[in-house]
Amino acid sequence: HYKSMIKLCLICNKEFKTNIESLIDSNVRRIFTNTHRKEIIKFTSEFKNGILGKNINIEDYSYLISAPLESLINQAFNLDFKLISIPFQHKNHAFLIDSIDMNTILDPTAEQFNNEEITFPSVYLGEIPSLYKNWILLAINKGK
């Protein structure tokens, strides 16, 4: 059900319309080796720190980091991540979603959502967290 919600969000994102239904409905899963995962996270961390520096509050910078990261990460690692920006809490939040495996995201500013219940690393690469799925559902229902 959340894949349908992501589909709607991505369809609204004009940059990513082609073959969306077949991508979402597929059971393809991208497998990252530990080395590959570490390289992607290191690359993303260095990119983020290069833009923002290490001592800045990243709260409002998800799009600033994620938009240029999309083409860089795809070219550097031969991936196919797409930028998505959806309402999270009281503002929009941007991150990258793997167009091959619609369950995998790369969020360079995930730690801004840390609280007593959940702790994200500085750069999150993995399955879409349930917290994000809930926010996607709220965004879709709000738009109806």
C-alpha positions in Angstrom: 0.0 0.0 0.0 2.8 2.5 0.7 4.2 1.7 -2.8 1.0 3.2 -4.2 1.5 6.3 -2.1 5.1 6.6 -3.3 3.9 6.2 -6.8 1.5 9.1 -6.4 4.3 11.3 -5.0 6.6 10.4 -7.8 4.0 10.9 -10.5 3.7 14.5 -9.1 7.4 14.8 -9.4 7.6 15.6 -13.2 11.2 14.4 -13.5 10.2 10.8 -12.8 7.1 9.5 -14.8 8.4 6.8 -17.1 7.6 3.2 -16.3 6.6 4.0 -12.7 4.0 1.3 -12.3 6.2 -1.5 -13.5 9.0 -0.3 -11.1 6.7 -0.1 -8.1 5.0 -3.4 -8.8 8.2 -5.3 -9.4 9.8 -7.4 -6.7 13.3 -6.4 -7.7 15.5 -5.7 -4.7 18.9 -4.1 -5.1 21.6 -5.8 -3.1 24.4 -3.6 -1.8 27.6 -5.3 -0.6 28.9 -4.0 2.7 31.8 -2.4 0.9 29.6 -0.8 -1.7 27.2 0.5 1.1 30.1 2.0 3.0 31.5 3.7 -0.1 28.1 5.2 -0.9 27.6 6.5 2.7 31.1 7.9 2.8 30.7 9.6 -0.6 27.4 11.1 0.6 28.7 12.2 3.9 31.7 13.9 2.3 29.4 15.6 -0.2 27.0 16.8 2.5 29.9 18.1 4.7 31.4 19.8 1.7 28.2 21.8 1.1 27.2 22.5 4.7 30.3 22.0 6.8 30.2 19.9 10.0 28.7 22.3 12.4 25.5 23.3 10.8 21.9 22.4 11.7 20.8 20.3 8.6 17.1 20.7 9.3 16.2 22.8 6.3 18.8 21.6 3.8 17.5 18.3 2.6 16.7 19.6 -0.9 19.9 21.6 -1.2 21.9 18.4 -0.6 19.7 15.8 -2.2 19.0 17.6 -5.6 22.7 17.8 -6.7 23.5 14.5 -5.0 21.1 12.7 -7.3 23.2 12.9 -10.5 26.5 12.6 -8.6 25.6 9.4 -6.8 24.2 7.9 -9.9 27.2 8.6 -12.0 29.8 7.7 -9.3 28.2 4.4 -8.5 26.2 3.5 -11.6 22.9 3.7 -9.7 19.4 5.0 -10.6 18.2 7.0 -7.6 15.6 9.6 -8.2 14.9 12.8 -6.2 11.6 12.8 -4.2 10.3 15.7 -2.2 7.2 15.2 0.0 5.6 16.9 3.0 7.1 15.6 6.2 5.7 17.1 9.4 5.4 20.8 8.8 7.8 21.2 5.8 8.9 19.4 2.7 11.7 16.8 2.9 13.8 15.6 0.0 15.7 12.4 -0.3 16.6 9.9 -3.0 14.7 6.7 -3.8 16.1 3.8 -5.8 14.0 3.5 -9.0 15.0 -0.2 -9.4 14.1 -1.1 -5.8 11.3 1.1 -4.7 12.0 0.1 -1.1 15.5 1.6 -0.8 16.2 5.2 0.0 19.3 7.4 0.5 18.6 10.2 2.9 21.6 12.5 3.5 19.8 14.4 6.3 17.8 11.7 8.0 19.3 12.5 11.4 17.1 15.5 11.7 14.2 13.2 12.6 16.0 11.5 15.5 14.0 11.4 18.7 13.5 9.2 21.8 12.0 6.4 19.7 14.3 6.3 16.6 17.8 7.2 15.8 19.0 7.6 12.2 22.6 7.7 11.1 23.9 10.9 9.6 23.4 9.4 6.2 20.7 6.7 5.9 20.8 4.1 3.2 18.3 1.3 3.4 14.7 0.2 3.4 12.1 3.0 3.7 11.6 3.4 7.4 8.1 3.0 8.8 8.2 6.6 10.0 8.6 7.8 6.4 5.9 5.5 5.2 3.5 7.0 7.8 4.4 10.6 6.6 3.9 9.6 3.0 0.5 8.2 3.9 -0.4 11.4 5.7 0.7 13.5 2.8 -1.3 11.5 0.3 -4.5 11.6 2.5 -4.0 15.4 3.0 -4.0 15.9 -0.7 -7.3 14.1 -1.3 
